[in-house]
Amino acid sequence: MQWSVFGWNLALLTAVGFVTALILTAFWTKKGAAWGLLDLPRERRVHATPRPYTGGLAIFIAFSLTLLLTGGLNFPYLGPILGGGLVILLLGLVDDKYDLSAGPKLAVQFLVAAFITWAGIRIGYLTNPFGEMVALGWKGYPLTILWLVLTINLINIIDGLDGLAAGVSAIAGLSLLVIGLGLGQSAAVFLCAILVGVLLGFLPYNFYPARIFMGNSGAYFLGYLLGVISVMGALKLPTALALTIPVFAMGIPVLDTLWAVWRRWRNGEQITRGDRYHIHHLLLTSGLGMKKSVLVLYGLSLLSGLASIFLSRATLRLGFLIVLLGIGLIFLCLYGLMGLHSAAREQEEEERRSW
């Protein structure tokens, strides 16, 4: 009976988030266009028509309102979560408008991550595979800060196709929700249910052909929120593989980040330099088209999310086997991406020569 009531509560949270986001996304689609807050076609963009980048405002406000309405002022860490999220949102809005350099963005992200960690949301323990849980003490602070800065940027890296970042984030949120249920982490589950509902309400306006983009503001906020949720939930698992579980839950963003760092390092380029060789760009170049490329990445995200759920419940031996298989698949994916990358560069060279 208790599980039945809890299930209905989760469904209610998701429904409230969905309806709130649906209304607010329609509002910010109109306001963004009316106020000229538009993402214009540029070299590294795949859209040909200006679209409002105010989707992040719809996502943040819908999430915050739903959390306040359903969780109330007594929700744990309410102030730090929403306060840090607001700063990240504003950073993204400024970045959307003025295209900030990497330095100022990282400085603000580190400050927000440090604030959240200081407020009490941090990784306190790691599990020794051959013994008991190890208290991290002060080491938990820098580890949590680095994790949050990483996750803040993960979603932004894959935000290149209509509906991609929102759908992948919803799948990651659903995976972390299931993991949180197994842990009995009600606060993390609560946040996941709202997040999934909000993103499902945002997607009808953001899926191909998109009428609104989430912008850097929405992508930063989603990455921040997934990072916070993972620290509150999955990273508290009493297993030696706890750190790998949220990595698998956010599999495609993690893979794309590894791919971006590796190829830029390999080509002697700046790690923070943008380009058109992300996974979604390469799938487009291969001829899949935008909708099919997004659906393929949804499918891969779902598989990765299922792997994270299995990891959260697996024995140590089985868990290591899943991780090793995951590492093997990553190398295979990187090898395949190298081939697509070479083909894309050759295609670009041919186009330049034809000009």
C-alpha positions as CSV (number, residue, x, y, z in Angstrom):
1,M,0.0,0.0,0.0
2,Q,2.8,2.4,0.8
3,W,4.5,1.7,-2.5
4,S,1.2,2.3,-4.3
5,V,0.8,5.7,-2.6
6,F,4.4,6.6,-3.3
7,G,4.0,5.6,-6.9
8,W,0.9,7.9,-7.3
9,N,2.9,10.7,-5.7
10,L,5.6,10.3,-8.2
11,A,3.1,10.3,-11.0
12,L,1.6,13.4,-9.6
13,L,5.0,15.1,-9.5
14,T,5.7,14.2,-13.1
15,A,2.2,15.4,-14.2
16,V,2.5,18.8,-12.4
17,G,6.0,19.3,-13.9
18,F,4.7,18.3,-17.4
19,V,1.7,20.7,-17.4
20,T,3.7,23.5,-15.9
21,A,6.5,23.1,-18.5
22,L,4.0,22.8,-21.3
23,I,2.4,26.2,-20.4
24,L,5.6,28.0,-19.7
25,T,7.4,26.7,-22.8
26,A,4.5,28.0,-25.0
27,F,4.8,31.4,-23.1
28,W,8.6,31.7,-23.5
29,T,8.4,30.6,-27.2
30,K,6.3,33.7,-27.9
31,K,8.2,36.0,-25.6
32,G,11.6,34.9,-26.9
33,A,10.6,35.7,-30.4
34,A,8.9,38.9,-29.5
35,W,11.9,40.2,-27.5
36,G,14.4,39.2,-30.2
37,L,16.2,36.6,-28.0
38,L,17.0,34.4,-31.0
39,D,19.7,31.8,-31.7
40,L,20.8,32.9,-35.2
41,P,22.2,30.4,-37.8
42,R,26.0,30.3,-37.5
43,E,28.9,28.2,-38.6
44,R,28.6,25.5,-35.9
45,R,24.8,25.5,-35.9
46,V,22.7,23.1,-37.9
47,H,19.5,25.1,-38.0
48,A,18.8,27.5,-40.8
49,T,16.0,29.6,-39.2
50,P,16.4,31.8,-36.1
51,R,14.8,30.3,-33.0
52,P,14.3,31.7,-29.5
53,Y,16.8,30.4,-27.0
54,T,14.5,31.0,-24.0
55,G,13.7,27.4,-23.3
56,G,16.1,27.4,-20.4
57,L,13.9,29.9,-18.6
58,A,10.8,27.7,-19.2
59,I,12.7,24.6,-17.8
60,F,14.1,26.4,-14.8
61,I,10.9,28.2,-13.8
62,A,8.7,25.1,-14.4
63,F,11.1,23.0,-12.3
64,S,11.3,25.6,-9.5
65,L,7.5,26.2,-9.3
66,T,6.8,22.4,-9.3
67,L,9.4,21.9,-6.5
68,L,8.0,24.7,-4.4
69,L,4.4,23.7,-5.0
70,T,4.9,20.0,-4.2
71,G,8.0,19.9,-2.0
72,G,7.4,23.0,0.0
73,L,9.9,25.1,1.8
74,N,11.0,22.2,4.0
75,F,12.5,20.3,1.1
76,P,16.1,19.4,1.9
77,Y,18.7,21.9,0.5
78,L,15.9,23.8,-1.3
79,G,17.7,27.2,-1.1
80,P,21.1,26.0,-2.3
81,I,19.6,23.9,-5.1
82,L,17.5,26.7,-6.5
83,G,20.0,29.4,-5.7
84,G,22.8,27.6,-7.5
85,G,20.5,26.7,-10.4
86,L,19.5,30.4,-10.8
87,V,23.1,31.5,-11.0
88,I,23.9,28.8,-13.6
89,L,20.8,29.8,-15.6
90,L,21.9,33.5,-15.6
91,L,25.4,32.4,-16.7
92,G,23.9,30.5,-19.6
93,L,21.7,33.5,-20.6
94,V,24.7,35.8,-20.6
95,D,26.6,33.2,-22.6
96,D,23.8,32.9,-25.1
97,K,23.8,36.6,-25.6
98,Y,27.5,37.5,-25.6
99,D,29.3,34.1,-26.3
100,L,31.6,34.2,-23.3
101,S,35.1,32.8,-23.3
102,A,35.8,29.6,-21.3
103,G,37.6,31.3,-18.4
104,P,34.7,33.4,-17.0
105,K,32.3,30.5,-17.5
106,L,34.5,28.0,-15.6
107,A,35.1,30.6,-12.8
108,V,31.3,30.9,-12.2
109,Q,30.7,27.2,-12.4
110,F,33.5,26.5,-9.9
111,L,32.0,29.1,-7.5
112,V,28.5,27.5,-7.8
113,A,29.9,24.0,-7.3
114,A,31.8,25.2,-4.3
115,F,28.7,26.8,-2.8
116,I,26.6,23.6,-3.3
117,T,29.4,21.5,-1.7
118,W,29.7,23.9,1.2
119,A,25.9,23.8,1.7
120,G,26.2,20.0,2.4
121,I,25.5,18.3,-1.0
122,R,28.8,16.4,-1.4
123,I,30.3,13.0,-1.8
124,G,31.1,11.9,1.7
125,Y,32.3,8.3,1.2
126,L,33.9,6.0,-1.3
127,T,33.8,2.2,-1.1
128,N,36.9,0.2,-0.8
129,P,36.5,-2.9,-3.0
130,F,38.4,-4.9,-0.5
131,G,37.0,-3.4,2.7
132,E,34.6,-1.0,4.3
133,M,33.4,2.4,3.2
134,V,36.1,5.1,3.4
135,A,35.2,8.5,4.8
136,L,36.6,11.2,2.4
137,G,36.6,14.0,4.9
138,W,38.0,17.2,3.3
139,K,38.8,15.3,0.1
140,G,35.1,15.0,-0.6
141,Y,34.9,18.8,-1.3
142,P,37.3,19.0,-4.3
143,L,35.9,15.7,-5.7
144,T,32.3,17.0,-5.5
145,I,33.3,20.4,-7.0
146,L,35.0,18.7,-10.0
147,W,32.1,16.3,-10.5
148,L,29.6,19.2,-10.6
149,V,31.6,21.3,-13.0
150,L,32.0,18.3,-15.3
151,T,28.2,17.6,-15.3
152,I,27.3,21.3,-15.8
153,N,29.1,21.2,-19.1
154,L,28.2,17.6,-20.2
155,I,24.7,18.4,-21.5
156,N,25.8,21.6,-23.2
157,I,28.3,19.6,-25.3
158,I,25.5,17.4,-26.9
159,D,23.0,20.2,-27.3
160,G,23.3,20.4,-31.1
161,L,20.1,18.8,-32.5
162,D,16.4,19.5,-32.0
163,G,15.3,17.6,-28.8
164,L,18.6,15.8,-28.2
165,A,19.7,17.3,-24.9
166,A,16.2,17.4,-23.4
167,G,15.5,13.7,-24.4
168,V,18.9,12.4,-23.2
169,S,18.5,14.3,-20.0
170,A,15.0,12.9,-19.4
171,I,16.4,9.4,-19.9
172,A,19.3,10.1,-17.5
173,G,16.8,11.5,-15.0
174,L,14.6,8.4,-15.3
175,S,17.6,6.1,-14.8
176,L,18.7,8.0,-11.7
177,L,15.0,7.9,-10.4
178,V,15.0,4.1,-10.6
179,I,18.4,3.9,-8.9
180,G,17.2,6.3,-6.2
181,L,14.1,4.1,-5.6
182,G,16.4,1.1,-5.0
183,L,18.4,3.2,-2.5
184,G,15.4,4.7,-0.7
185,Q,16.7,8.2,-1.5
186,S,13.4,10.0,-1.5
187,A,14.8,13.5,-2.1
188,A,16.7,12.4,-5.2
189,V,13.7,10.5,-6.5
190,F,11.5,13.6,-5.9
191,L,13.8,15.8,-8.0
192,C,14.1,13.2,-10.8
193,A,10.3,12.8,-11.1
194,I,9.9,16.6,-11.4
195,L,12.8,16.8,-13.9
196,V,11.4,14.1,-16.1
197,G,7.9,15.7,-16.1
198,V,9.3,19.1,-17.0
199,L,11.4,17.8,-19.9
200,L,8.5,15.8,-21.3
201,G,6.5,19.1,-21.2
202,F,9.3,20.9,-22.9
203,L,10.0,18.3,-25.7
204,P,6.8,18.9,-27.8
205,Y,8.2,22.4,-28.5
206,N,11.8,21.3,-28.8
207,F,11.6,18.1,-30.8
208,Y,12.2,18.3,-34.6
209,P,11.3,20.7,-36.0
210,A,12.0,22.8,-32.9
211,R,10.1,26.0,-32.2
212,I,12.3,26.9,-29.2
213,F,15.9,26.0,-28.0
214,M,16.9,25.5,-24.4
215,G,20.1,27.5,-25.1
216,N,23.2,27.4,-22.9
217,S,21.0,28.4,-20.0
218,G,18.9,25.3,-20.2
219,A,21.8,23.0,-20.9
220,Y,23.9,24.3,-18.0
221,F,21.0,24.0,-15.7
222,L,20.2,20.4,-16.7
223,G,23.8,19.4,-16.3
224,Y,23.9,21.1,-12.9
225,L,20.7,19.4,-11.8
226,L,21.8,15.9,-12.9
227,G,25.0,16.4,-11.1
228,V,23.3,17.5,-7.8
229,I,20.8,14.6,-8.1
230,S,23.6,12.1,-8.6
231,V,25.5,13.3,-5.5
232,M,22.3,13.1,-3.5
233,G,21.4,9.6,-4.8
234,A,23.5,7.3,-7.0
235,L,26.9,8.4,-5.5
236,K,25.8,7.3,-2.1
237,L,25.5,3.6,-3.2
238,P,27.6,1.3,-0.9
239,T,29.4,-0.3,-3.9
240,A,32.9,-0.1,-5.2
241,L,31.5,1.0,-8.5
242,A,29.4,3.9,-7.2
243,L,31.3,6.5,-9.3
244,T,30.6,4.7,-12.5
245,I,26.9,4.5,-12.1
246,P,26.0,8.2,-12.8
247,V,28.6,8.1,-15.6
248,F,26.6,5.3,-17.3
249,A,23.3,7.1,-16.6
250,M,24.7,10.1,-18.5
251,G,26.4,7.8,-21.1
252,I,26.1,9.7,-24.4
253,P,27.1,13.1,-22.9
254,V,30.1,11.5,-21.2
255,L,31.1,9.7,-24.4
256,D,30.8,12.9,-26.5
257,T,32.9,14.7,-24.0
258,L,35.6,12.0,-24.1
259,W,35.5,12.1,-27.9
260,A,35.8,15.9,-28.0
261,V,38.8,16.0,-25.6
262,W,40.5,13.1,-27.4
263,R,40.2,14.4,-30.9
264,R,41.2,18.0,-30.0
265,W,44.2,16.7,-28.1
266,R,45.1,14.4,-30.9
267,N,44.9,17.2,-33.5
268,G,46.9,19.6,-31.2
269,E,43.8,21.9,-30.8
270,Q,42.5,23.7,-27.7
271,I,40.3,21.4,-25.6
272,T,37.7,24.2,-25.2
273,R,37.6,25.0,-28.9
274,G,34.3,24.4,-30.5
275,D,33.9,22.4,-33.8
276,R,31.4,20.5,-35.9
277,Y,32.6,17.0,-35.1
278,H,30.5,16.0,-32.1
279,I,28.7,12.7,-32.3
280,H,25.5,14.3,-33.5
281,H,27.3,16.2,-36.2
282,L,28.9,13.1,-37.5
283,L,25.6,11.2,-37.6
284,L,24.2,14.0,-39.6
285,T,27.1,14.0,-42.0
286,S,26.7,10.2,-42.4
287,G,23.3,10.9,-44.0
288,L,20.9,9.8,-41.1
289,G,19.1,13.1,-40.9
290,M,18.2,15.0,-37.8
291,K,15.3,13.0,-36.5
292,K,16.9,9.6,-37.0
293,S,20.2,10.8,-35.5
294,V,18.3,12.0,-32.4
295,L,16.4,8.7,-32.1
296,V,19.6,6.7,-32.5
297,L,21.1,8.7,-29.6
298,Y,18.0,8.2,-27.5
299,G,18.3,4.5,-28.0
300,L,21.9,4.5,-27.0
301,S,21.1,6.6,-24.0
302,L,18.4,4.2,-22.9
303,L,20.8,1.2,-23.2
304,S,23.4,3.2,-21.1
305,G,20.8,4.1,-18.6
306,L,19.7,0.5,-18.2
307,A,23.4,-0.5,-17.7
308,S,23.6,2.1,-14.9
309,I,20.5,0.5,-13.2
310,F,22.0,-3.0,-13.5
311,L,25.3,-1.6,-12.0
312,S,23.5,-0.3,-9.0
313,R,22.2,-3.7,-8.2
314,A,25.0,-6.0,-9.4
315,T,27.5,-7.9,-7.4
316,L,31.1,-6.7,-7.4
317,R,32.2,-9.3,-10.0
318,L,29.2,-8.7,-12.3
319,G,29.6,-5.0,-11.9
320,F,33.2,-5.1,-13.0
321,L,32.2,-7.1,-16.0
322,I,29.6,-4.5,-17.0
323,V,32.2,-1.7,-16.6
324,L,34.7,-3.6,-18.7
325,L,32.2,-4.2,-21.4
326,G,31.3,-0.5,-21.2
327,I,34.9,0.5,-21.6
328,G,35.3,-1.9,-24.6
329,L,32.2,-0.3,-26.2
330,I,33.6,3.1,-25.7
331,F,36.8,2.2,-27.5
332,L,34.7,0.7,-30.4
333,C,32.6,3.8,-30.5
334,L,35.7,6.0,-30.6
335,Y,37.1,3.9,-33.4
336,G,33.9,4.3,-35.4
337,L,33.8,8.0,-34.7
338,M,37.3,8.3,-36.0
339,G,36.1,6.9,-39.3
340,L,33.1,9.2,-39.5
341,H,35.4,12.1,-38.5
342,S,37.8,11.4,-41.4
343,A,35.0,11.1,-43.9
344,A,33.5,14.4,-42.7
345,R,36.8,16.2,-43.0
346,E,37.3,14.8,-46.5
347,Q,33.9,16.0,-47.4
348,E,34.6,19.4,-46.1
349,E,37.9,19.5,-48.1
350,E,36.1,18.5,-51.3
351,E,33.5,21.3,-50.7
352,R,36.3,23.9,-50.2
353,R,38.0,22.7,-53.4
354,S,34.8,23.0,-55.4
355,W,34.4,26.6,-54.2
